[in-house]
């Protein structure tokens, strides 16, 4: 299974101390160089940077078609990390793209790319008995307290799943 990730799901899973869920669910996750840079060069994400750098199941992909990414950015308004993640997903015919940002998700869906966000990951982790109902609620509280936006609709869907 080929799984590509954008920045936000990785940051969210690090914040709740559950990055390992990705390895359990998918084996390995590929990230483009721009996502790696976003995770490791921003002083705001110092803890996340060290966690990601030490993570053996996250693979950084350097081979990126800069022209494709530039065109995607100019035509959609996406940032570099999102654009490279969508490029990799399209180029590698990925099974799944992990992305939370609304515009990026919309672009990926229009391109026929299967997506899943942090809430979806937590839902699957619950269904696979990796996380309990209490752990999911605690994770959501941590994410909200750390400033992560979680739409009420997605939150309600997750709560209905774990009831």
C-alpha positions in Angstrom: 0.0 0.0 0.0 1.4 3.4 -1.0 0.4 6.1 1.5 1.5 9.8 1.1 1.1 12.4 3.9 0.9 16.1 4.1 2.1 18.0 7.2 -0.9 18.4 9.4 -1.9 14.8 10.0 1.7 14.1 11.1 1.8 17.1 13.4 -1.6 16.1 14.9 -0.6 12.5 15.5 2.7 13.6 17.1 0.8 16.1 19.4 -1.3 13.2 20.7 1.7 10.9 21.0 0.2 8.5 18.4 2.4 8.7 15.3 2.9 5.0 15.6 -0.7 4.5 14.4 0.5 5.1 10.9 3.0 2.3 11.0 0.4 -0.1 12.5 -2.2 0.8 9.8 -0.1 1.4 6.7 3.5 0.0 7.3 5.2 3.0 5.9 4.3 6.6 4.9 6.0 8.7 2.2 6.3 12.4 2.5 7.6 14.9 -0.1 10.7 17.0 0.7 8.6 20.2 1.2 6.5 18.4 3.9 9.7 17.2 5.6 11.0 20.8 5.5 7.8 22.1 7.0 8.0 19.6 9.8 11.7 20.0 10.5 12.6 23.6 9.8 9.8 25.5 11.6 10.9 26.3 15.2 7.2 26.1 16.1 7.4 22.3 15.5 10.6 21.5 17.3 9.3 18.4 19.1 7.5 17.2 16.0 10.7 17.6 14.0 12.7 15.4 16.3 10.0 12.8 16.3 9.7 12.8 12.5 13.5 12.7 12.0 13.8 9.6 14.2 10.8 7.8 12.7 11.9 4.8 10.7 8.6 4.3 8.8 8.4 7.8 7.3 10.3 8.0 4.0 11.2 11.3 2.5 10.8 11.5 -1.3 13.2 14.0 -3.0 12.3 13.3 -6.6 9.6 15.9 -7.4 8.6 17.4 -10.7 9.0 21.0 -9.9 7.1 22.1 -13.1 4.1 20.0 -12.1 4.1 21.3 -8.6 4.5 24.9 -9.7 1.6 24.6 -12.1 -0.5 23.0 -9.4 0.3 25.8 -6.9 -0.5 28.6 -9.4 -3.7 27.0 -10.5 -5.1 26.1 -7.1 -3.4 28.4 -4.5 -2.2 25.4 -2.5 1.0 25.7 -0.5 4.2 23.9 -1.5 3.8 20.9 0.9 0.2 20.2 -0.1 1.1 20.6 -3.8 4.0 18.2 -3.5 1.9 15.7 -1.5 -0.8 15.8 -4.2 1.9 15.4 -7.0 3.4 12.4 -5.3 0.0 10.8 -4.8 -0.9 11.3 -8.4 2.6 10.3 -9.7 2.9 7.2 -7.6 -0.7 6.2 -8.0 -0.9 6.2 -4.2 -3.6 4.2 -2.4 -4.2 7.1 0.1 -3.3 10.7 0.7 -3.4 11.9 4.3 -4.4 15.5 4.3 -6.5 17.7 6.6 -6.6 21.1 4.8 -10.0 21.7 3.1 -8.7 23.2 -0.2 -6.1 20.5 -0.6 -8.7 17.8 0.0 -11.0 19.3 -2.6 -8.2 19.5 -5.2 -7.2 15.9 -4.5 -10.7 14.6 -4.7 -11.2 16.3 -8.0 -8.1 14.6 -9.2 -9.4 11.2 -8.2 -7.1 10.8 -5.2 -8.4 8.9 -2.2 -7.9 11.0 0.9 -8.2 10.6 4.7 -7.6 13.1 7.4 -6.6 12.9 11.1 -10.2 12.2 12.2 -10.4 9.3 9.7 -7.1 7.9 10.9 -8.4 8.0 14.5 -11.7 6.4 13.4 -9.9 3.5 11.7 -7.6 3.1 14.7 -10.7 2.7 16.8 -12.3 0.2 14.5 -9.1 -1.8 14.5 -9.0 -1.7 18.3 -5.8 0.3 18.3 -7.4 3.2 20.3 -10.2 3.0 22.8 -13.2 5.4 23.0 -11.5 7.2 25.9 -8.2 7.6 24.0 -10.0 9.0 21.0 -11.8 11.6 23.2 -8.6 12.5 24.9 -6.8 12.8 21.5 -9.5 15.2 20.3 -9.3 17.3 23.4 -5.5 17.6 23.0 -5.8 18.5 19.4 -8.4 21.2 20.1 -6.4 22.6 23.0 -3.3 22.8 20.8 -5.3 24.9 18.3 -6.1 22.3 15.6 -9.4 23.0 13.9 -11.7 20.1 13.8 -15.1 20.7 12.1 -18.1 19.9 14.1 -19.4 17.6 11.3 -16.3 15.5 11.4 -16.2 15.5 15.2 -19.8 14.3 15.3 -19.1 11.6 12.8 -16.2 10.3 14.9 -18.3 10.4 18.1 -21.1 8.5 16.3 -18.6 5.8 15.3 -17.2 5.3 18.8 -20.5 5.3 20.7 
